[in-house]
Amino acid sequence: MASSFVASGVRLQYEVVGDGPAVLFFHPFPLGMWTWDEQVRALAATHRVVRFDMRGFGGSAVGDGPLTMERSAEDGVALLDHLGLGRAVAVGCSMGGYVALALARSHRDRLSGLVLADTRATPDTPEARAGRATLAEKTLKDGSAAVAAKFLPTLVGPTTVRERPGIVGRIEASILANSPRALANALLGLGARADSRPSLREIGVKTLVVCGAEDTVTPPADSEAMAAAIPGAELAILERSGHLSNLETPGTFNARLVPFLRGL
């Protein structure tokens, strides 16, 4: 059952399920915490599973200005504090992975493990940053459909489009349910994200890097580079999955996630 709390003046929606070692999930752009449903089901009997909608997504209020990765990381820490939790395994997909990396940079003492799914350590190129700014302007003018049109073709792999079309429809509905302002804020925050490569060797906790073999947004080569730079990191490339591997092939994803968490 969803609850809410206030972080720096903004009300955020969150959910806590189960009991045991804490796991904190960060969702991908431009969706919400619902994308972790299958992971919650897999872990609820053994872990305290915590997830929330970032500012402007799902049931959370929209904040002011760009939604930076650092801002969402601080919101995650505020949620841990609100729940009286000292440390957690941070799990992030796509934008959520950028947030998890920001958390590792600023609050390494709050991490008991790290899972980076379909994400990368590199910042946006100047061209990519400019493209996000242009899309943010278009979204404010034309509505959330502008983001759906841009991102839907690449968010999932061809196997998912062919065999699991229902997922595509749910993703589209989730994007359209978000306000244009929320999407624009997140686009600007994504474009402004820091370069995480210099800090990868300092992460200091056990790390699992996961990527869909059909991911064209953050291809497997990006995950391979991250895993090589993080001491002792595990790498899993999931077949028949694209950029949202936990949502597209949850059984395969969970088959890597659950043993990793138990190993901690």
C-alpha positions as CSV (number, residue, x, y, z in Angstrom):
1,M,0.0,0.0,0.0
2,A,1.4,3.4,-1.0
3,S,2.2,6.1,1.6
4,S,3.8,9.5,1.3
5,F,6.3,11.7,3.0
6,V,7.8,15.1,2.5
7,A,11.4,15.6,1.2
8,S,12.6,19.2,1.0
9,G,9.1,20.5,0.7
10,V,7.9,18.0,-1.9
11,R,5.5,15.2,-1.2
12,L,6.7,11.9,-2.6
13,Q,4.8,8.6,-2.9
14,Y,6.5,5.5,-1.7
15,E,5.9,1.8,-0.8
16,V,7.5,-0.6,1.7
17,V,6.9,-4.3,1.6
18,G,8.4,-7.2,3.5
19,D,11.0,-7.4,6.3
20,G,14.7,-8.1,6.3
21,P,17.7,-6.4,4.7
22,A,16.7,-3.2,2.9
23,V,16.6,-2.8,-0.9
24,L,15.9,0.6,-2.3
25,F,14.7,0.8,-5.9
26,F,15.1,3.7,-8.3
27,H,12.9,3.6,-11.4
28,P,13.7,4.5,-15.0
29,F,12.6,7.6,-17.0
30,P,9.9,8.3,-18.0
31,L,8.0,5.8,-15.8
32,G,7.5,5.1,-12.1
33,M,8.0,2.7,-9.2
34,W,5.4,0.3,-10.7
35,T,8.2,-1.0,-13.0
36,W,9.6,-2.9,-10.1
37,D,6.4,-4.9,-9.4
38,E,7.9,-8.3,-10.2
39,Q,11.1,-7.6,-8.2
40,V,8.9,-6.7,-5.2
41,R,7.1,-10.0,-5.5
42,A,10.3,-11.9,-5.7
43,L,11.9,-10.3,-2.7
44,A,9.0,-9.5,-0.3
45,A,9.4,-12.7,1.7
46,T,13.1,-12.1,2.4
47,H,13.8,-8.4,2.2
48,R,12.4,-5.0,3.2
49,V,11.7,-3.6,-0.2
50,V,11.5,0.2,-0.6
51,R,10.6,2.1,-3.7
52,F,9.2,5.5,-4.5
53,D,8.1,7.7,-7.4
54,M,10.7,10.4,-8.2
55,R,9.5,14.0,-8.3
56,G,6.7,14.4,-10.8
57,F,6.3,10.7,-11.6
58,G,3.4,8.5,-10.5
59,G,1.9,9.8,-7.3
60,S,4.7,12.2,-6.4
61,A,4.4,16.0,-6.6
62,V,6.5,17.9,-9.2
63,G,9.4,19.8,-7.8
64,D,11.0,23.1,-9.0
65,G,13.6,23.1,-11.7
66,P,15.6,20.3,-13.2
67,L,15.3,16.9,-11.5
68,T,19.0,16.2,-11.1
69,M,20.3,12.7,-10.3
70,E,21.7,14.2,-7.0
71,R,18.3,15.5,-6.0
72,S,16.7,12.1,-6.5
73,A,19.6,10.4,-4.6
74,E,19.0,12.8,-1.7
75,D,15.3,12.0,-1.8
76,G,16.2,8.3,-1.5
77,V,18.4,9.0,1.5
78,A,15.5,11.1,3.0
79,L,13.2,8.1,2.6
80,L,15.7,5.8,4.3
81,D,15.9,8.3,7.2
82,H,12.1,8.6,7.3
83,L,11.9,4.8,7.6
84,G,14.7,4.6,10.1
85,L,16.9,2.5,7.8
86,G,20.6,3.0,8.0
87,R,21.8,1.2,4.9
88,A,20.3,-0.4,1.8
89,V,21.1,-2.1,-1.5
90,A,20.5,0.5,-4.2
91,V,19.0,-0.9,-7.4
92,G,18.5,1.4,-10.3
93,C,17.4,1.0,-13.9
94,S,18.3,3.5,-16.6
95,M,17.7,7.0,-15.0
96,G,17.5,5.0,-11.7
97,G,20.9,3.7,-12.4
98,Y,22.3,7.3,-12.7
99,V,20.6,8.1,-9.4
100,A,22.1,5.0,-7.8
101,L,25.6,6.1,-9.0
102,A,25.0,9.6,-7.6
103,L,24.0,8.0,-4.3
104,A,27.3,5.9,-4.4
105,R,29.2,9.1,-4.9
106,S,27.6,11.2,-2.1
107,H,26.4,8.6,0.5
108,R,28.6,5.5,0.1
109,D,28.1,4.8,3.8
110,R,24.4,4.2,3.2
111,L,25.0,1.4,0.7
112,S,25.2,-2.3,1.5
113,G,25.3,-3.2,-2.2
114,L,24.6,-1.8,-5.7
115,V,22.7,-3.1,-8.8
116,L,23.1,-1.1,-12.0
117,A,20.7,-2.1,-14.7
118,D,20.7,-0.8,-18.3
119,T,22.5,2.4,-17.4
120,R,26.0,3.9,-18.0
121,A,28.6,5.9,-16.1
122,T,29.3,8.4,-18.9
123,P,27.6,11.8,-19.1
124,D,25.6,13.1,-22.0
125,T,27.6,14.4,-25.0
126,P,26.9,18.1,-25.8
127,E,24.7,16.9,-28.6
128,A,22.7,14.6,-26.5
129,R,22.3,17.3,-23.8
130,A,21.1,19.8,-26.4
131,G,18.6,17.1,-27.7
132,R,17.2,16.7,-24.3
133,A,16.7,20.4,-23.8
134,T,15.0,20.6,-27.2
135,L,12.7,17.8,-26.3
136,A,11.9,19.4,-22.9
137,E,10.8,22.5,-24.7
138,K,8.7,20.5,-27.1
139,T,7.1,18.6,-24.3
140,L,6.1,21.8,-22.5
141,K,4.5,23.0,-25.7
142,D,3.0,19.8,-27.1
143,G,2.4,17.7,-24.1
144,S,3.6,14.3,-22.7
145,A,3.0,12.6,-26.1
146,A,6.2,14.2,-27.4
147,V,8.2,12.1,-24.9
148,A,6.2,8.9,-25.7
149,A,6.9,9.4,-29.4
150,K,10.6,9.8,-28.8
151,F,11.2,7.1,-26.3
152,L,8.7,4.3,-27.0
153,P,10.6,3.0,-30.1
154,T,13.8,2.3,-28.0
155,L,12.7,1.6,-24.5
156,V,12.1,-2.1,-25.1
157,G,13.7,-4.7,-27.4
158,P,12.3,-6.2,-30.5
159,T,11.5,-9.5,-28.7
160,T,9.3,-7.6,-26.3
161,V,7.6,-5.7,-29.0
162,R,6.9,-9.0,-30.9
163,E,6.0,-11.3,-28.0
164,R,4.8,-9.0,-25.1
165,P,3.0,-6.1,-26.7
166,G,1.0,-5.5,-23.6
167,I,4.1,-4.2,-21.8
168,V,4.5,-1.6,-24.6
169,G,0.9,-0.4,-24.0
170,R,1.4,-0.1,-20.3
171,I,4.6,1.9,-20.8
172,E,2.9,4.3,-23.1
173,A,0.1,4.8,-20.7
174,S,2.5,5.5,-17.9
175,I,4.4,8.1,-19.9
176,L,1.2,9.9,-20.9
177,A,0.0,10.0,-17.3
178,N,3.0,12.2,-16.3
179,S,2.8,15.9,-16.5
180,P,4.8,17.7,-19.3
181,R,6.5,19.8,-16.5
182,A,7.7,16.6,-14.7
183,L,9.0,15.1,-17.9
184,A,10.8,18.3,-18.9
185,N,12.4,18.7,-15.5
186,A,13.7,15.1,-15.7
187,L,15.0,15.6,-19.2
188,L,17.0,18.6,-18.1
189,G,18.3,16.7,-15.1
190,L,19.4,13.8,-17.2
191,G,21.3,16.1,-19.5
192,A,23.1,17.7,-16.6
193,R,24.2,14.4,-14.9
194,A,27.8,14.0,-13.8
195,D,30.5,11.7,-15.2
196,S,30.5,8.8,-12.8
197,R,33.6,7.1,-14.3
198,P,36.2,8.6,-12.0
199,S,34.3,7.3,-8.9
200,L,33.6,3.7,-10.1
201,R,36.7,2.3,-8.5
202,E,35.7,3.8,-5.2
203,I,32.2,2.3,-4.9
204,G,33.4,-0.1,-2.3
205,V,30.4,-2.4,-2.1
206,K,29.5,-5.6,-4.0
207,T,28.0,-4.6,-7.3
208,L,25.9,-6.3,-10.0
209,V,25.7,-4.8,-13.5
210,V,22.8,-6.0,-15.7
211,C,22.0,-5.2,-19.3
212,G,19.5,-6.4,-21.9
213,A,21.3,-7.9,-24.9
214,E,18.9,-5.9,-27.1
215,D,19.4,-2.6,-25.3
216,T,20.2,0.1,-27.9
217,V,19.9,3.0,-25.4
218,T,22.7,1.9,-23.1
219,P,24.2,-1.0,-25.0
220,P,25.9,-4.0,-23.4
221,A,29.3,-2.4,-24.1
222,D,28.5,0.3,-21.6
223,S,27.7,-2.2,-18.9
224,E,30.8,-4.2,-19.7
225,A,32.9,-1.1,-19.3
226,M,31.3,-0.3,-15.9
227,A,31.7,-3.8,-14.6
228,A,35.3,-3.8,-15.6
229,A,35.9,-0.5,-13.8
230,I,34.2,-1.5,-10.5
231,P,36.4,-3.9,-8.4
232,G,34.8,-7.3,-8.2
233,A,31.6,-6.4,-10.0
234,E,29.4,-9.1,-11.5
235,L,28.1,-8.7,-15.0
236,A,24.9,-10.2,-16.5
237,I,23.7,-9.8,-20.1
238,L,20.1,-10.9,-20.4
239,E,18.9,-12.3,-23.7
240,R,15.6,-11.4,-25.3
241,S,15.5,-8.1,-23.4
242,G,16.0,-4.4,-24.2
243,H,16.5,-1.3,-22.1
244,L,14.0,-2.2,-19.4
245,S,15.4,-5.6,-18.6
246,N,13.7,-6.0,-15.2
247,L,10.3,-5.3,-16.8
248,E,10.8,-7.1,-20.1
249,T,12.2,-10.4,-18.7
250,P,11.5,-10.3,-15.0
251,G,12.1,-14.0,-14.5
252,T,15.6,-13.9,-16.0
253,F,16.4,-10.6,-14.2
254,N,15.3,-11.9,-10.8
255,A,17.3,-15.1,-11.4
256,R,20.4,-12.9,-11.2
257,L,19.1,-10.3,-8.6
258,V,17.9,-12.7,-5.9
259,P,21.1,-14.8,-5.6
260,F,23.2,-11.6,-5.6
261,L,21.2,-10.1,-2.8
262,R,21.3,-13.4,-0.8
263,G,25.0,-13.5,-1.3
264,L,25.3,-10.2,0.5
